[in-house]
Amino acid sequence: MMLQAAKSVNDKMIVAYGVDANDKLLVFDFGSDSSPQAKLLHQVELPSVGSIGKLDGNKDENNLLFSFSSFSRPDSLFKLDLETYKTETVFMQKMGNLDYNFDDYISE
């Protein structure tokens, strides 16, 4: 397991780490004075096996932006809502004039 990136956003710690060439994105709380152990709140479902790039967000906002790419999907930017844990695609790099449905292909 290798830490790729970490970001503090809205009293949560978001951690990206790699396992066997496949990145994971986890959301933790910071714990409290009575229980200083951080608690895993959510593991974000990613589009496929792939790599997480930059994490970006502000301490006082409830969204995290992160980049993701894989062998079957070009560089994409996603927004994660830290209350509902829903993700949405903000930007996906175009592949020229190809009519290509990335969801038809799976990286394993």
N, CA, C and O atoms as CSV, one atom per row, in Angstrom:
chain,resi,resn,atom,element,x,y,z
A,1,MET,N,N,0.855,-1.169,0.000
A,1,MET,CA,C,0.000,0.000,0.000
A,1,MET,C,C,0.904,1.236,0.000
A,1,MET,O,O,1.861,1.325,0.769
A,2,MET,N,N,0.578,2.183,-0.877
A,2,MET,CA,C,1.396,3.386,-0.980
A,2,MET,C,C,0.500,4.621,-0.991
A,2,MET,O,O,-0.421,4.719,-1.801
A,3,LEU,N,N,0.771,5.549,-0.100
A,3,LEU,CA,C,0.014,6.795,-0.039
A,3,LEU,C,C,0.305,7.625,-1.286
A,3,LEU,O,O,1.463,7.885,-1.613
A,4,GLN,N,N,-0.763,8.039,-1.979
A,4,GLN,CA,C,-0.623,8.860,-3.182
A,4,GLN,C,C,-0.849,10.339,-2.875
A,4,GLN,O,O,-0.106,11.202,-3.343
A,5,ALA,N,N,-1.901,10.623,-2.070
A,5,ALA,CA,C,-2.249,12.011,-1.760
A,5,ALA,C,C,-3.182,12.031,-0.560
A,5,ALA,O,O,-3.849,11.039,-0.262
A,6,ALA,N,N,-3.223,13.167,0.127
A,6,ALA,CA,C,-4.156,13.368,1.242
A,6,ALA,C,C,-4.564,14.835,1.252
A,6,ALA,O,O,-3.768,15.719,0.937
A,7,LYS,N,N,-5.831,15.079,1.624
A,7,LYS,CA,C,-6.356,16.442,1.633
A,7,LYS,C,C,-7.382,16.571,2.745
A,7,LYS,O,O,-8.228,15.696,2.928
A,8,SER,N,N,-7.301,17.666,3.486
A,8,SER,CA,C,-8.286,17.972,4.525
A,8,SER,C,C,-9.345,18.897,3.928
A,8,SER,O,O,-9.037,19.992,3.458
A,9,VAL,N,N,-10.617,18.430,3.956
A,9,VAL,CA,C,-11.728,19.214,3.418
A,9,VAL,C,C,-12.917,19.066,4.361
A,9,VAL,O,O,-13.355,17.950,4.638
A,10,ASN,N,N,-13.439,20.183,4.851
A,10,ASN,CA,C,-14.649,20.205,5.667
A,10,ASN,C,C,-14.593,19.204,6.829
A,10,ASN,O,O,-15.492,18.377,6.985
A,11,ASP,N,N,-13.555,19.282,7.624
A,11,ASP,CA,C,-13.365,18.422,8.795
A,11,ASP,C,C,-13.297,16.943,8.456
A,11,ASP,O,O,-13.597,16.095,9.296
A,12,LYS,N,N,-12.907,16.633,7.234
A,12,LYS,CA,C,-12.700,15.245,6.825
A,12,LYS,C,C,-11.321,15.129,6.195
A,12,LYS,O,O,-10.808,16.095,5.630
A,13,MET,N,N,-10.724,13.950,6.293
A,13,MET,CA,C,-9.450,13.679,5.641
A,13,MET,C,C,-9.718,12.721,4.487
A,13,MET,O,O,-10.237,11.623,4.686
A,14,ILE,N,N,-9.361,13.148,3.285
A,14,ILE,CA,C,-9.528,12.316,2.103
A,14,ILE,C,C,-8.145,11.789,1.736
A,14,ILE,O,O,-7.185,12.548,1.606
A,15,VAL,N,N,-8.067,10.476,1.571
A,15,VAL,CA,C,-6.788,9.817,1.344
A,15,VAL,C,C,-6.868,8.979,0.077
A,15,VAL,O,O,-7.794,8.186,-0.097
A,16,ALA,N,N,-5.896,9.158,-0.804
A,16,ALA,CA,C,-5.760,8.319,-1.996
A,16,ALA,C,C,-4.520,7.456,-1.799
A,16,ALA,O,O,-3.446,7.953,-1.460
A,17,TYR,N,N,-4.688,6.159,-2.017
A,17,TYR,CA,C,-3.537,5.275,-1.901
A,17,TYR,C,C,-3.617,4.187,-2.958
A,17,TYR,O,O,-4.696,3.868,-3.458
A,18,GLY,N,N,-2.469,3.624,-3.291
A,18,GLY,CA,C,-2.393,2.611,-4.330
A,18,GLY,C,C,-2.138,1.237,-3.757
A,18,GLY,O,O,-1.341,1.058,-2.835
A,19,VAL,N,N,-2.842,0.261,-4.332
A,19,VAL,CA,C,-2.648,-1.149,-3.993
A,19,VAL,C,C,-2.625,-1.924,-5.304
A,19,VAL,O,O,-3.601,-1.908,-6.053
A,20,ASP,N,N,-1.517,-2.600,-5.583
A,20,ASP,CA,C,-1.412,-3.415,-6.804
A,20,ASP,C,C,-1.793,-2.640,-8.056
A,20,ASP,O,O,-2.598,-3.121,-8.853
A,21,ALA,N,N,-1.240,-1.470,-8.241
A,21,ALA,CA,C,-1.469,-0.606,-9.409
A,21,ALA,C,C,-2.923,-0.173,-9.555
A,21,ALA,O,O,-3.382,0.112,-10.661
A,22,ASN,N,N,-3.644,-0.124,-8.442
A,22,ASN,CA,C,-5.037,0.314,-8.452
A,22,ASN,C,C,-5.247,1.258,-7.277
A,22,ASN,O,O,-5.089,0.861,-6.122
A,23,ASP,N,N,-5.602,2.505,-7.566
A,23,ASP,CA,C,-5.778,3.491,-6.494
A,23,ASP,C,C,-7.149,3.369,-5.839
A,23,ASP,O,O,-8.123,2.968,-6.477
A,24,LYS,N,N,-7.208,3.717,-4.569
A,24,LYS,CA,C,-8.428,3.760,-3.764
A,24,LYS,C,C,-8.563,5.166,-3.198
A,24,LYS,O,O,-7.564,5.851,-2.982
A,25,LEU,N,N,-9.803,5.597,-2.959
A,25,LEU,CA,C,-10.065,6.911,-2.387
A,25,LEU,C,C,-10.962,6.716,-1.167
A,25,LEU,O,O,-12.089,6.234,-1.281
A,26,LEU,N,N,-10.442,7.098,0.005
A,26,LEU,CA,C,-11.138,6.895,1.267
A,26,LEU,C,C,-11.401,8.218,1.960
A,26,LEU,O,O,-10.614,9.157,1.838
A,27,VAL,N,N,-12.525,8.295,2.697
A,27,VAL,CA,C,-12.888,9.487,3.463
A,27,VAL,C,C,-12.916,9.100,4.936
A,27,VAL,O,O,-13.595,8.150,5.324
A,28,PHE,N,N,-12.166,9.851,5.763
A,28,PHE,CA,C,-12.092,9.617,7.202
A,28,PHE,C,C,-12.559,10.855,7.948
A,28,PHE,O,O,-12.488,11.969,7.428
A,29,ASP,N,N,-13.041,10.654,9.180
A,29,ASP,CA,C,-13.214,11.799,10.063
A,29,ASP,C,C,-11.895,11.959,10.830
A,29,ASP,O,O,-10.993,11.133,10.690
A,30,PHE,N,N,-11.784,13.000,11.624
A,30,PHE,CA,C,-10.551,13.246,12.369
A,30,PHE,C,C,-10.583,12.681,13.774
A,30,PHE,O,O,-9.612,12.830,14.516
A,31,GLY,N,N,-11.683,12.030,14.163
A,31,GLY,CA,C,-11.808,11.591,15.545
A,31,GLY,C,C,-12.219,12.771,16.405
A,31,GLY,O,O,-12.570,13.837,15.900
A,32,SER,N,N,-12.171,12.560,17.716
A,32,SER,CA,C,-12.549,13.620,18.654
A,32,SER,C,C,-11.642,13.527,19.872
A,32,SER,O,O,-10.799,12.634,19.959
A,33,ASP,N,N,-11.817,14.457,20.819
A,33,ASP,CA,C,-11.007,14.419,22.038
A,33,ASP,C,C,-11.244,13.135,22.819
A,33,ASP,O,O,-10.311,12.578,23.398
A,34,SER,N,N,-12.485,12.662,22.837
A,34,SER,CA,C,-12.797,11.448,23.582
A,34,SER,C,C,-12.412,10.184,22.821
A,34,SER,O,O,-12.193,9.136,23.429
A,35,SER,N,N,-12.328,10.275,21.503
A,35,SER,CA,C,-11.945,9.131,20.668
A,35,SER,C,C,-11.038,9.629,19.546
A,35,SER,O,O,-11.513,9.903,18.444
A,36,PRO,N,N,-9.730,9.750,19.816
A,36,PRO,CA,C,-8.817,10.353,18.847
A,36,PRO,C,C,-8.546,9.498,17.605
A,36,PRO,O,O,-7.903,9.967,16.666
A,37,GLN,N,N,-9.023,8.265,17.589
A,37,GLN,CA,C,-8.813,7.397,16.431
A,37,GLN,C,C,-9.688,7.851,15.261
A,37,GLN,O,O,-10.901,7.999,15.412
A,38,ALA,N,N,-9.075,8.072,14.102
A,38,ALA,CA,C,-9.849,8.446,12.912
A,38,ALA,C,C,-10.726,7.268,12.506
A,38,ALA,O,O,-10.353,6.107,12.674
A,39,LYS,N,N,-11.904,7.595,11.964
A,39,LYS,CA,C,-12.868,6.570,11.578
A,39,LYS,C,C,-13.119,6.639,10.078
A,39,LYS,O,O,-13.334,7.719,9.527
A,40,LEU,N,N,-13.092,5.475,9.417
A,40,LEU,CA,C,-13.403,5.417,7.996
A,40,LEU,C,C,-14.892,5.697,7.810
A,40,LEU,O,O,-15.737,5.000,8.372
A,41,LEU,N,N,-15.208,6.728,7.011
A,41,LEU,CA,C,-16.593,7.090,6.743
A,41,LEU,C,C,-17.103,6.500,5.429
A,41,LEU,O,O,-18.267,6.116,5.315
A,42,HIS,N,N,-16.197,6.435,4.425
A,42,HIS,CA,C,-16.671,5.999,3.104
A,42,HIS,C,C,-15.490,5.639,2.211
A,42,HIS,O,O,-14.440,6.279,2.265
A,43,GLN,N,N,-15.673,4.600,1.382
A,43,GLN,CA,C,-14.745,4.310,0.293
A,43,GLN,C,C,-15.442,4.694,-1.002
A,43,GLN,O,O,-16.505,4.161,-1.319
A,44,VAL,N,N,-14.852,5.611,-1.749
A,44,VAL,CA,C,-15.456,6.150,-2.966
A,44,VAL,C,C,-15.361,5.108,-4.079
A,44,VAL,O,O,-14.303,4.525,-4.314
A,45,GLU,N,N,-16.497,4.886,-4.763
A,45,GLU,CA,C,-16.505,3.973,-5.903
A,45,GLU,C,C,-15.952,4.717,-7.116
A,45,GLU,O,O,-16.504,5.734,-7.536
A,46,LEU,N,N,-14.871,4.206,-7.667
A,46,LEU,CA,C,-14.238,4.814,-8.834
A,46,LEU,C,C,-14.761,4.150,-10.100
A,46,LEU,O,O,-15.288,3.040,-10.032
A,47,PRO,N,N,-14.628,4.809,-11.270
A,47,PRO,CA,C,-15.189,4.264,-12.513
A,47,PRO,C,C,-14.610,2.908,-12.925
A,47,PRO,O,O,-15.299,2.096,-13.542
A,48,SER,N,N,-13.348,2.671,-12.582
A,48,SER,CA,C,-12.677,1.428,-12.972
A,48,SER,C,C,-11.354,1.347,-12.218
A,48,SER,O,O,-11.046,2.202,-11.388
A,49,VAL,N,N,-10.585,0.319,-12.516
A,49,VAL,CA,C,-9.216,0.246,-12.028
A,49,VAL,C,C,-8.475,1.413,-12.664
A,49,VAL,O,O,-8.601,1.636,-13.868
A,50,GLY,N,N,-7.701,2.166,-11.877
A,50,GLY,CA,C,-6.996,3.294,-12.442
A,50,GLY,C,C,-6.236,4.089,-11.414
A,50,GLY,O,O,-5.996,3.626,-10.299
A,51,SER,N,N,-5.859,5.293,-11.798
A,51,SER,CA,C,-5.010,6.147,-10.974
A,51,SER,C,C,-5.705,7.454,-10.620
A,51,SER,O,O,-6.324,8.099,-11.466
A,52,ILE,N,N,-5.589,7.826,-9.359
A,52,ILE,CA,C,-6.081,9.108,-8.884
A,52,ILE,C,C,-4.937,10.098,-8.966
A,52,ILE,O,O,-3.815,9.804,-8.554
A,53,GLY,N,N,-5.230,11.267,-9.497
A,53,GLY,CA,C,-4.228,12.319,-9.579
A,53,GLY,C,C,-4.386,13.282,-8.423
A,53,GLY,O,O,-4.349,12.883,-7.258
A,54,LYS,N,N,-4.556,14.518,-8.741
A,54,LYS,CA,C,-4.637,15.580,-7.734
A,54,LYS,C,C,-5.964,15.577,-6.976
A,54,LYS,O,O,-7.022,15.310,-7.546
A,55,LEU,N,N,-5.884,15.879,-5.677
A,55,LEU,CA,C,-7.057,16.123,-4.834
A,55,LEU,C,C,-7.110,17.615,-4.563
A,55,LEU,O,O,-6.084,18.229,-4.270
A,56,ASP,N,N,-8.302,18.209,-4.658
A,56,ASP,CA,C,-8.414,19.644,-4.421
A,56,ASP,C,C,-9.749,19.964,-3.753
A,56,ASP,O,O,-10.785,19.414,-4.125
A,57,GLY,N,N,-9.715,20.841,-2.782
A,57,GLY,CA,C,-10.909,21.284,-2.079
A,57,GLY,C,C,-10.507,22.262,-0.991
A,57,GLY,O,O,-9.335,22.347,-0.626
A,58,ASN,N,N,-11.478,22.999,-0.476
A,58,ASN,CA,C,-11.227,23.974,0.583
A,58,ASN,C,C,-11.762,23.453,1.910
A,58,ASN,O,O,-12.709,22.668,1.950
A,59,LYS,N,N,-11.142,23.901,2.987
A,59,LYS,CA,C,-11.553,23.454,4.321
A,59,LYS,C,C,-13.015,23.752,4.619
A,59,LYS,O,O,-13.664,22.985,5.331
A,60,ASP,N,N,-13.544,24.846,4.089
A,60,ASP,CA,C,-14.902,25.258,4.430
A,60,ASP,C,C,-15.934,24.877,3.370
A,60,ASP,O,O,-17.067,25.356,3.430
A,61,GLU,N,N,-15.583,24.038,2.412
A,61,GLU,CA,C,-16.516,23.605,1.380
A,61,GLU,C,C,-16.853,22.130,1.570
A,61,GLU,O,O,-16.152,21.417,2.288
A,62,ASN,N,N,-17.912,21.681,0.934
A,62,ASN,CA,C,-18.359,20.314,1.112
A,62,ASN,C,C,-18.122,19.446,-0.121
A,62,ASN,O,O,-18.724,18.382,-0.263
A,63,ASN,N,N,-17.244,19.902,-1.010
A,63,ASN,CA,C,-16.933,19.154,-2.222
A,63,ASN,C,C,-15.437,18.949,-2.355
A,63,ASN,O,O,-14.636,19.783,-1.934
A,64,LEU,N,N,-15.080,17.825,-2.947
A,64,LEU,CA,C,-13.693,17.523,-3.270
A,64,LEU,C,C,-13.621,17.298,-4.770
A,64,LEU,O,O,-14.458,16.591,-5.332
A,65,LEU,N,N,-12.640,17.885,-5.417
A,65,LEU,CA,C,-12.363,17.604,-6.818
A,65,LEU,C,C,-11.179,16.654,-6.888
A,65,LEU,O,O,-10.195,16.826,-6.169
A,66,PHE,N,N,-11.275,15.648,-7.757
A,66,PHE,CA,C,-10.127,14.754,-7.933
A,66,PHE,C,C,-10.040,14.325,-9.390
A,66,PHE,O,O,-11.054,14.198,-10.077
A,67,SER,N,N,-8.816,14.106,-9.848
A,67,SER,CA,C,-8.603,13.644,-11.215
A,67,SER,C,C,-8.414,12.133,-11.195
A,67,SER,O,O,-7.936,11.559,-10.217
A,68,PHE,N,N,-8.804,11.504,-12.307
A,68,PHE,CA,C,-8.740,10.053,-12.417
A,68,PHE,C,C,-8.465,9.678,-13.866
A,68,PHE,O,O,-8.971,10.323,-14.784
A,69,SER,N,N,-7.662,8.634,-14.074
A,69,SER,CA,C,-7.434,8.100,-15.420
A,69,SER,C,C,-7.195,6.600,-15.324
A,69,SER,O,O,-6.825,6.075,-14.274
A,70,SER,N,N,-7.418,5.924,-16.450
A,70,SER,CA,C,-7.179,4.487,-16.510
A,70,SER,C,C,-6.809,4.116,-17.937
A,70,SER,O,O,-6.736,4.984,-18.807
A,71,PHE,N,N,-6.575,2.825,-18.183
A,71,PHE,CA,C,-6.239,2.379,-19.538
A,71,PHE,C,C,-7.427,2.529,-20.487
A,71,PHE,O,O,-7.241,2.702,-21.691
A,72,SER,N,N,-8.645,2.465,-19.950
A,72,SER,CA,C,-9.829,2.523,-20.801
A,72,SER,C,C,-10.586,3.847,-20.699
A,72,SER,O,O,-11.645,3.998,-21.308
A,73,ARG,N,N,-10.058,4.801,-19.941
A,73,ARG,CA,C,-10.750,6.082,-19.738
A,73,ARG,C,C,-9.701,7.195,-19.721
A,73,ARG,O,O,-8.694,7.084,-19.022
A,74,PRO,N,N,-9.930,8.269,-20.487
A,74,PRO,CA,C,-8.953,9.374,-20.484
A,74,PRO,C,C,-9.010,10.154,-19.168
A,74,PRO,O,O,-9.880,9.931,-18.326
A,75,ASP,N,N,-8.068,11.061,-19.025
A,75,ASP,CA,C,-8.055,11.908,-17.826
A,75,ASP,C,C,-9.416,12.556,-17.633
A,75,ASP,O,O,-9.987,13.126,-18.563
A,76,SER,N,N,-9.927,12.460,-16.405
A,76,SER,CA,C,-11.240,13.006,-16.071
A,76,SER,C,C,-11.148,13.727,-14.737
A,76,SER,O,O,-10.311,13.405,-13.894
A,77,LEU,N,N,-12.022,14.706,-14.563
A,77,LEU,CA,C,-12.120,15.431,-13.302
A,77,LEU,C,C,-13.493,15.133,-12.708
A,77,LEU,O,O,-14.518,15.271,-13.376
A,78,PHE,N,N,-13.496,14.719,-11.435
A,78,PHE,CA,C,-14.728,14.374,-10.736
A,78,PHE,C,C,-14.929,15.282,-9.537
A,78,PHE,O,O,-13.972,15.797,-8.958
A,79,LYS,N,N,-16.199,15.468,-9.173
A,79,LYS,CA,C,-16.551,16.191,-7.954
A,79,LYS,C,C,-17.224,15.199,-7.019
A,79,LYS,O,O,-18.151,14.492,-7.413
A,80,LEU,N,N,-16.749,15.151,-5.772
A,80,LEU,CA,C,-17.316,14.286,-4.743
A,80,LEU,C,C,-18.018,15.150,-3.711
A,80,LEU,O,O,-17.402,16.033,-3.114
A,81,ASP,N,N,-19.307,14.900,-3.498
A,81,ASP,CA,C,-20.073,15.574,-2.452
A,81,ASP,C,C,-19.780,14.853,-1.140
A,81,ASP,O,O,-20.045,13.656,-1.021
A,82,LEU,N,N,-19.240,15.562,-0.160
A,82,LEU,CA,C,-18.807,14.935,1.092
A,82,LEU,C,C,-19.940,14.724,2.090
A,82,LEU,O,O,-19.696,14.249,3.199
A,83,GLU,N,N,-21.168,15.066,1.724
A,83,GLU,CA,C,-22.322,14.713,2.558
A,83,GLU,C,C,-23.006,13.461,2.038
A,83,GLU,O,O,-23.348,12.566,2.810
A,84,THR,N,N,-23.207,13.398,0.719
A,84,THR,CA,C,-23.917,12.264,0.116
A,84,THR,C,C,-22.964,11.213,-0.440
A,84,THR,O,O,-23.371,10.079,-0.688
A,85,TYR,N,N,-21.705,11.577,-0.637
A,85,TYR,CA,C,-20.663,10.730,-1.238
A,85,TYR,C,C,-20.971,10.377,-2.689
A,85,TYR,O,O,-20.468,9.376,-3.199
A,86,LYS,N,N,-21.781,11.176,-3.353
A,86,LYS,CA,C,-22.046,10.978,-4.777
A,86,LYS,C,C,-20.975,11.693,-5.578
A,86,LYS,O,O,-20.515,12.772,-5.206
A,87,THR,N,N,-20.583,11.070,-6.691
A,87,THR,CA,C,-19.601,11.686,-7.575
A,87,THR,C,C,-20.274,12.069,-8.891
A,87,THR,O,O,-21.236,11.437,-9.329
A,88,GLU,N,N,-19.746,13.108,-9.498
A,88,GLU,CA,C,-20.200,13.482,-10.833
A,88,GLU,C,C,-18.993,13.890,-11.657
A,88,GLU,O,O,-18.026,14.449,-11.139
A,89,THR,N,N,-19.066,13.601,-12.945
A,89,THR,CA,C,-17.993,13.974,-13.861
A,89,THR,C,C,-18.099,15.459,-14.169
A,89,THR,O,O,-19.145,15.938,-14.606
A,90,VAL,N,N,-17.014,16.180,-13.941
A,90,VAL,CA,C,-16.958,17.612,-14.218
A,90,VAL,C,C,-16.342,17.851,-15.596
A,90,VAL,O,O,-16.761,18.747,-16.329
A,91,PHE,N,N,-15.345,17.039,-15.935
A,91,PHE,CA,C,-14.634,17.196,-17.209
A,91,PHE,C,C,-14.046,15.852,-17.611
A,91,PHE,O,O,-13.541,15.111,-16.768
A,92,MET,N,N,-14.115,15.535,-18.919
A,92,MET,CA,C,-13.444,14.354,-19.449
A,92,MET,C,C,-12.704,14.765,-20.712
A,92,MET,O,O,-13.286,15.389,-21.600
A,93,GLN,N,N,-11.435,14.422,-20.796
A,93,GLN,CA,C,-10.623,14.760,-21.955
A,93,GLN,C,C,-11.212,14.108,-23.204
A,93,GLN,O,O,-11.576,12.932,-23.182
A,94,LYS,N,N,-11.305,14.864,-24.281
A,94,LYS,CA,C,-11.839,14.358,-25.547
A,94,LYS,C,C,-10.799,13.491,-26.249
A,94,LYS,O,O,-9.595,13.700,-26.106
A,95,MET,N,N,-11.289,12.519,-27.007
A,95,MET,CA,C,-10.424,11.605,-27.760
A,95,MET,C,C,-10.575,11.876,-29.254
A,95,MET,O,O,-10.951,10.988,-30.019
A,96,GLY,N,N,-10.280,13.096,-29.656
A,96,GLY,CA,C,-10.410,13.474,-31.063
A,96,GLY,C,C,-11.853,13.404,-31.517
A,96,GLY,O,O,-12.751,13.837,-30.795
A,97,ASN,N,N,-12.090,12.869,-32.699
A,97,ASN,CA,C,-13.436,12.758,-33.252
A,97,ASN,C,C,-14.047,11.378,-33.013
A,97,ASN,O,O,-15.053,11.038,-33.635
A,98,LEU,N,N,-13.464,10.589,-32.133
A,98,LEU,CA,C,-13.959,9.241,-31.888
A,98,LEU,C,C,-15.302,9.263,-31.168
A,98,LEU,O,O,-15.505,10.037,-30.232
A,99,ASP,N,N,-16.208,8.412,-31.614
A,99,ASP,CA,C,-17.471,8.203,-30.909
A,99,ASP,C,C,-17.247,6.979,-30.029
A,99,ASP,O,O,-17.474,5.849,-30.461
A,100,TYR,N,N,-16.809,7.200,-28.813
A,100,TYR,CA,C,-16.277,6.152,-27.942
A,100,TYR,C,C,-17.010,6.198,-26.620
A,100,TYR,O,O,-16.960,7.211,-25.921
A,101,ASN,N,N,-17.694,5.113,-26.260
A,101,ASN,CA,C,-18.378,5.029,-24.970
A,101,ASN,C,C,-17.448,4.326,-23.982
A,101,ASN,O,O,-17.248,3.114,-24.069
A,102,PHE,N,N,-16.889,5.073,-23.060
A,102,PHE,CA,C,-15.895,4.531,-22.135
A,102,PHE,C,C,-16.476,3.477,-21.198
A,102,PHE,O,O,-15.744,2.627,-20.692
A,103,ASP,N,N,-17.774,3.526,-20.964
A,103,ASP,CA,C,-18.400,2.549,-20.084
A,103,ASP,C,C,-18.531,1.170,-20.723
A,103,ASP,O,O,-18.854,0.200,-20.037
A,104,ASP,N,N,-18.283,1.073,-22.041
A,104,ASP,CA,C,-18.314,-0.230,-22.725
A,104,ASP,C,C,-17.040,-1.038,-22.485
A,104,ASP,O,O,-16.978,-2.210,-22.856
A,105,TYR,N,N,-16.036,-0.440,-21.880
A,105,TYR,CA,C,-14.736,-1.083,-21.682
A,105,TYR,C,C,-14.399,-1.121,-20.206
A,105,TYR,O,O,-14.709,-0.194,-19.458
A,106,ILE,N,N,-13.759,-2.205,-19.796
A,106,ILE,CA,C,-13.433,-2.408,-18.378
A,106,ILE,C,C,-11.943,-2.665,-18.242
A,106,ILE,O,O,-11.382,-3.477,-18.977
A,107,SER,N,N,-11.298,-1.978,-17.307
A,107,SER,CA,C,-9.909,-2.262,-16.933
A,107,SER,C,C,-9.943,-3.106,-15.673
A,107,SER,O,O,-10.600,-2.740,-14.698
A,108,GLU,N,N,-9.248,-4.220,-15.682
A,108,GLU,CA,C,-9.198,-5.075,-14.492
A,108,GLU,C,C,-7.774,-5.345,-14.082
A,108,GLU,O,O,-7.537,-6.047,-13.099
